[in-house]
Every structure is written in structure tokens, then in C-alpha cells.
Amino acid sequence: MLTNLLIVVAAGLLAPLALGFFPRVRLPAIVLEILLGIVIGPSGLGWAKPDAAVSILALVGLAFLLFLSGLEIDVDRLRGRIVTLTALGFAVSFVIAIVIGIGLRAGGLVKSPLFVAIVLVATSLGVVFPVLKDSHTIDSSLGQLVIAAASIAEFGSIILLSLFFSGKSSTSTAGRLILLGIFALVVVLAGAGIASAERSMSLSRVLRRLQDTTAQIRVRAAFLLMIGFTALADRVGFATILGAFAAGALVSLLDRDQTTHPQFRVKLEAAGFGIFIPVFFVTSGLRFDVSALFASGLTIARVPLFLLAILLARGLPALVYIRTVGLSAR
């Protein structure tokens, strides 16, 4: 029953271990994890498949990844000019993507320019975050700018897809906007409730007493918040990662004074990157359909075309950031 999970977990261990022997190879571990997933999956050797156990842990891994991404956001740095710049960059990117989508439809290559535009502006924050983390640039001004831009692109595209192309429910666009507002209100109320509870001296004493015991009470509370918001987002018909990211951002906003629990975030990262997140990336490889990519010559020919479309839609708006980070930023 757990054979598939055993193989997936083993691949998650071997990927960073193999790269550790070749430190000069500038390849993120997540890339090798996905490639190993393809090799051992149904499209490759067929050693493993995403059964129920693997799929559940992969879903938790995705939630953990976006939770940690939200946790890394420095609210103080994301005020004012940074937010304005990243929002402007997303808007410019979306306009370019719409134009590209219209052009592709005129050429008979796509049916929905809006859908293509949303796909082109989408950013995998879950891929960007580990790369910044491993390169030790996530706390820099450039790293925070990239996180902000990726966050807006990720969740802007998710919300647009949920509003216009969701197959989960027949709710109208106006109704989904209302649901989104309700979800945001729940997040705010939860944050207010947690902030109010933390001011209780008796609760604070209990948290400090249990945080480093086998109870690991702060970690359990964070996990509850992550799963709760993830389940809520799924319940109202939005992508689950929206809830996980919101939970992480909320914890980051509330957990400003870490003097009484300096190991809290280290423990969360250990649980996420050590257990769940590798399962998600390897499982992404397991689910990759290689045969569909090479189904026809026309499909293969479209690959460089769409790569160029992505480069234009996501590369040109980067000019917005030149005055902020310069041309030589790394």
C-alpha cells in the first residue's frame, strides 16, 4: 500500500543528495525532483504512481509550500512603492498577454485569448520560493521584490481563473466575487481573533511552556490554520493554495516579535521542506504526461512559440523594475 510513497520519498531524498556532490552545478533541487518523478512515473519506468497516499501528502506539500511562501513576506517591505511597482508590472504583463492571446486565436492556435492570457501571466510561486531560499536571496530587497511580484501574479491569475473558468460550481462571476469577499473577511476576523487571544497573559504562558515540548503547540496551531484556510478556500470553490498562502501571510503579519519562540519558523521549514514539499515536487513529475507532449509534430512545434509568448508577457514588464533594482541585480 505504501510502496509508491516509499519510492517517492526516496526520490525526494536522492535529488538534493546527488546535487550535494556537485556543488558547482547550478540546478535547483526541485528541478531534479520533478525530473526524477517523470523518470520513475507512468511516463517513464513505471515504478511509482500517484495513488491516494501519495496524492494526499502531495496536496499537503503544496499547501505547506505556499504557507511558507506567505510566511516569508515582510509586510514592512511590501508597502508603498513595491506594491505599486509589482501591481503595475502585473497589469502590463496581462495587457501584453491579452494581445498575444488575440494573435494566437487569429492564427487558429487557441480558442480563448482570455484563458491563454491568464495562463501566460501566471507565476509558480511554489517554484520561485525554494530557488530564492536556496540562493539565500529571499531576505534581500531583490528577493522580496520577486516574492511580491510572483505573489501578485500567482494569485491574480488564480482569482481570474476562479472567476471566469472555474468548473467547480455554476456560481456567477458576481457570486464568486462575493465568496471571495467573504473569504477575505474570514481571514481578517481570524487574524483579529488570534491577535486578541495572544494578548492573554495566561495563554502566552501556556504557549511558552508547551512550544518546545513534544506538544510543539505553535507548530500545531500553524498547521491547523494552514489546513483550515486551505479547506475553506476549497469549500468556496477557489484554489486551495489561496488559503494556504493567506494563512502564511497572516502568521507572518501576527508573528512580529519572535524573541520568545526563535525556533518556531525553523521548525515549520523543517517539517515542510523535510517531509511534505519534496513529495509534492516528485509527484508533479509522476503526473507529467510525456506522451501528450510528443503526441504530434504540431504540438511540439507549439512549444517554442508558447515559450516566446511567455518570454514576451513576463520579460517585457520587467523593465518596470529597472529603476528599482538596476540592470546588474542578481
Helices and strands as residue ranges (DSSP letters): H 3-20, H 29-40, H 52-71, H 81-106, H 113-121, H 125-134, H 141-165, H 173-198, H 201-210, H 217-235, H 240-254, H 264-271, I 272-276, H 277-286, H 290-293, H 297-315, G 316-321, H 322-325
